[in-house]
Amino acid sequence: MENNFPLQLNQNTNIGEIIRFGHYPQMAKGLDKTPIQWRVVHNSGEELFLLSEYILDCKRYHGKSVGITWHDSDLRRWLNEEFYNTAFNVAEKEFIKTTHCTDNGEGCIDTKDKVFLLSVTEIKDLSIIHGKDLRCAVGTDFAKTKKPDGCSLYVYDKTNKDNYIIKSGEEVGCSWWWLRTQGNKPSRAFFVGPSCSIRSYADVSLARDGVRPALKI
């Protein structure tokens, strides 16, 4: 089920519904202002927890392969500055809550973010509610387009059917997308990878993984 974003929080919004909220380029040339589709992953009765249905862009977690935390990462800064200001107008920003983000990784302090990536704990908990299919994500044409900074979204083209989903009647390859939790080394971050598994070894400077923003309204 798909709804346009309501003018006021709808406490009856069902988990799993798709809401259109904000705009971001989704065509290959990046000149469009297409509504962003968000999946409602939780409804507390007071706020909706939203995860973008599609991978909206391809970015490095951080520009250099160094020990880095979510708090200091380039990707966190980009989400809360450039993406936030591009995707939402003044009226839409009024709906977006500041979220207290924990489970950011060893040695990383909690953060307060308008827009964020899911943590390992969040994706595991949400997978219990929504099933593993929640982890399966494909990128928009814009996300798949190679960017001037060298980022190019990895798209599965192998034979394992766990790496494909059906969109609009067509079988399409999934892509890998970042989680915010620091990985098994200071210079690595968790990501959703092969067969939609949760992996801990992505170097923060890799230019292959997608961005699937989350927020609360």
N, C-alpha and C positions, 0 to 999 in steps of 0.2 A: 504494500500500500504506500502511496506517495502523496505527500501534502505540501502545499506551499507553507512557508513559515507563518505561524499565527501572530497576530498583533499582540497577544498576551499569552503567557505560558498556559498551555492546555494540559491540565492534570490528567486528562483521559488519553493522552497520546500513548499509543501502544509501543512496547519494546519491539524493535525490529522495523518500525516504520521508517520511511525515508522522508526527510524534510529538506526543502530547498531554502538555503540561507546563505547570503553573500554571493559574490561572483569571483571567478578566477579563470584565466585563459585555459581552454581545454582543446582547442584545435591546433594543428601543427604549427601554424604561423604565429600563434600567440597574440593575435590582434582582437580576439573576441572577449566578451564579458559574459560567460556562460554561468548560470546559477550552479552553485556547489551543492551536490547531493550528500547529505549526512545521514548516517544510520543511527537511530536512537538505540543506544546499547544499555541505557538504564534510565529509569524515571523514578525519582525519589518522591514525587508529588510536589516538590518545591523547585526542582531543577531537572533539566534533561542533560544527560551525558551523551555527547555526539562524537562519532568517528566518521571521517570522510569515507564515502563508499568506494571512491577510486583513489589511486595514487595520483596526487595532483602535480607533483614535480619531482625532479631528481637533483639531489644536493649531497655534498659531502657533509658528514657529521661535523668535521672540522677541517680547516684548510691545510693543515700540516699533520704529519704522522708524529704526534707528540702525546705525552700523557695529558689527558684532558678530562674534565668532568662535564656533565650536562649543564651545570651552572655556568660554566665559562665557554661552552661550545659555540661555534659560529652558527650552528643550526638552530639552537635555542634563540639566539639573537635575531636571526632571520625570520623565524616564525613570529616572534613577538614585536617585530618592527616592520620589515618590508611586507611580509605576507599579511599580517594583521591590517596594515594600512591600505594594502591593495585590495584585499578581499571584502572588507566591510566598510560601509559608510557610517556616518556619525550616528544615525538612528539605530543601526544594527549593533554598533559597539555598546550601546546602552544595555543590551540584553546579555552581553558576554560577561560571565563572572570571572573573578580571579581565583584560580585553582591552586590549592596547596599541594604540591607534587612531592611525594616521597618515593622511596625505592629507586633513587637515582644512581645508586652504585656506591661501592666502598669509598669512603672519604669524601663523598659529595654531599653538601648540605642540602636540605630541603629547599625548594624554590617556590615562588609564587608567579604563576604564568597565566596569561590570557589564552594562549594557544600552546599546545604541548604535544609531545609524542607519548604513546602508551609506554608504560613500564613493563617489565617482565611479569610482575605480579598481576597487573591489570589485564594483560592479554591472556594469561592463564585463567584468571577468574572469569573473564568474559567468555572464554572458550567453553567453559563448563556450562554457562547459561545458553550461549548461542550456537555451540558446536564448533568444531574445528574449521568449518567453512568460513567463519568470520576472518580467519587469517589469510584466506585466499583473496588476493587483490590484483587487479590489473590497472595499468596506467592509462591516463588519457593520452590522446595523440600529442598533446603539448609535453607531457611528462616524458614521452618516448623520444622526442626530438633532441638531438645532440645540441648541447648548449655551448656558448662561447668559452665557458670555463672548463670544458672538456667532459662535463657530466653527461652520461648516456645510460638511460635506464636499462638494466638487464631484463630481457624477456625470455622465458623458457621456450626452447624449441626442441626439447628432447622427448623421448617416448613414454616417460612415466606419466600416466594420466592423472596422478595426484597433483601435478603441477599445471593443470588446465582447469578452466571452468567454462560454463556455457553462458555467454552474454548475447542477448538478442538473437538466440538460435544458432550462434556460431561458437565453435570451440576456440578459445583464446588462451595463450600462455600467461601464467601469472608472473609477477615480478617480486623481487625482494624489497623489503621496506624496513626502515630503521625503527628501533625502540630506543628509549632515552637512557636506559640503564647501562652503566659502564660494563664492559665485557670482562674477559678473563685476564686481561692485561690493561694497564692504565691507558694505553694507546688504542684500545679496541672498544667496540660498543656492541650490544646485542642487536639482533635483527631477525626478522622472519624470513627464513631462507628455503632451502630445498624441501619439497613436499609440505610446505607451510609449517616447517619445524621452527623452533626457537633456538637460534645459534648465538654463540658468545664471542666469535672470533673475527668480526669485521674490523679491519683497520679503519680508524676514523677518517682517513684521507681518501678512502675508496670513492670512486665517482660513478658507481653502478646502482646504488640503492635508492629507493624512492622515499618520498615524504607523504605520509598519511596523517594529516593533522587531526587533533582531537581538541575538544573544548566543552565547556559547560555553560548552559544558558538558563 
